[in-house]
Amino acid sequence: MLSAFRNTFRIPDLRKRIIFTAALLVVFRIGCYVPIPGINGAALAAWFEKMRETLFGLADMFAGGALSQGAIFGLGIMPYITASIIMQLLTAVVPSLEKLAKEGESGRKKINQYTRYGTVVICIMQSLMICRGFLETQTISIGGMDIPIVPNPGWSFRLLAMISLTAGTIFVMWLGEQITERGIGNGISLIITINIISRIPTAILRGIYQLQAGTLRHYVAFILIVLTVLMTAAVVILTQAQRRIPVQHAKRIVGRRVYSQQSTYIPLRLNQAGMIPIIFAMAILQFVPFLGKIPNEFVVTVIEFFTTTAVHTTIYAILIIFFCYFYTAITFNPADIADNMKKYGSFIPGIRPGKSTADYFYHVMNRITLVGAAGLAFIAIMPTIVSVRLGVRDTLLTSFCGGAGLIIIVGVVLDTMKQIESHLLMRHYDGFMKSGRIKSRR
């Protein structure tokens, strides 16, 4: 594996892509420390310290701590993810958008443009709600003194904050697109991952401090470490697991060449949707705290009910399972696969070509998606289970015992490794494994 890492810098094109990706990620992290004018950073950090066990704390983790610091990248990339969800839902139900999606590259560019417009609208809405929350909090007690979060409140501050947060998110979106196009890996996913990884040192230092203070018992810390290792292994297994469907190819004659009969397989991943359901579910749940700002007693009561631990965890798991099926249905079309197999004379042993093959794919995919979705949901809610059972109220310490952060980190790292390995194999270098291929691709 060490030789594979050395080889990555021997290929000029791959070396440029890696350096370019690292440089843009550094630019992004610097932007997470550029504050919005008019906000008292110390007071805001103290307020988020009290709110870290709520959805605000989880949103701050996905923003890499930028939200609690009042930075211009405080909204992170989640507004873009939310706009992407809306566009994918509309593409599945609106005929004109569905037709546009089938037009190839030109249609994809138009849909991406609509997604960018939607991102701007969502940024304006979320930034306005965040500003309202800062102004409603007014003061925070620090050292016996009441310090305002916003020393000079008013519409001038709101407009400046909305413009700063919106511009920051658009810039982050542009960075992600540049990484995807000219760097290595998926830019949007890498930005989310680097935000989560940036919280690991803080979690370690906080755990050591709590151990020294006696607020965290040693056996609880040991259990947290063991669970982190076990959940990491479980995520890798869930990401790499697949069901292989045997396929028989008939003898074919193309021109003067004769292709003999051969046997292959079609790999169906247990978690076909990857980490997308986690991101989709988180994007939807981030709207819940903002809805609580609506000046209606009934709405506020309903939102408070849905934000309780048990109800929130249940809804979170249901959303993950739903989006697993939803995203799998969008990306995997059994009818098209069955038609292509029939066209080229391929068939599954014991299954008639055509509709019977499509029904077989539907049947298999529904069953393995259920197992994958259930496993993904269990890993996602594991931090909440650990928090309740072990009595650890610090969400930052439990967030790596499973949860969305761990799933995203493992998924993005594996995907990036596969892309780097593809560059190595194309230039006849060994990959990260002795066989030259990542295990899932054997």
NORJO-V590138 format. One record per run of one state. SS is the DSSP state (H for helix, E for strand, - for the rest). FROM is the first residue (numbers start at 1). TO is the last residue. If there is no record, write none. Layout:
BEGIN
((SS & FROM & TO) (SS & FROM & TO))
END
This chain:
BEGIN
((- & 1 & 1) (H & 2 & 8) (- & 9 & 11) (H & 12 & 31) (- & 32 & 34) (E & 35 & 35) (- & 36 & 40) (H & 41 & 50) (- & 51 & 54) (H & 55 & 62) (- & 63 & 70) (E & 71 & 71) (- & 72 & 77) (H & 78 & 93) (- & 94 & 94) (H & 95 & 101) (- & 102 & 104) (H & 105 & 137) (- & 138 & 138) (E & 139 & 142) (- & 143 & 144) (E & 145 & 148) (- & 149 & 154) (H & 155 & 182) (- & 183 & 186) (H & 187 & 197) (- & 198 & 199) (H & 200 & 213) (- & 214 & 217) (H & 218 & 240) (- & 241 & 241) (E & 242 & 249) (- & 250 & 251) (E & 252 & 254) (- & 255 & 256) (E & 257 & 259) (- & 260 & 261) (E & 262 & 269) (- & 270 & 275) (H & 276 & 291) (- & 292 & 296) (H & 297 & 306) (- & 307 & 308) (H & 309 & 331) (- & 332 & 333) (H & 334 & 343) (- & 344 & 345) (E & 346 & 347) (- & 348 & 354) (H & 355 & 390) (- & 391 & 394) (H & 395 & 398) (- & 399 & 402) (H & 403 & 426) (- & 427 & 438) (H & 439 & 441) (- & 442 & 442))
END
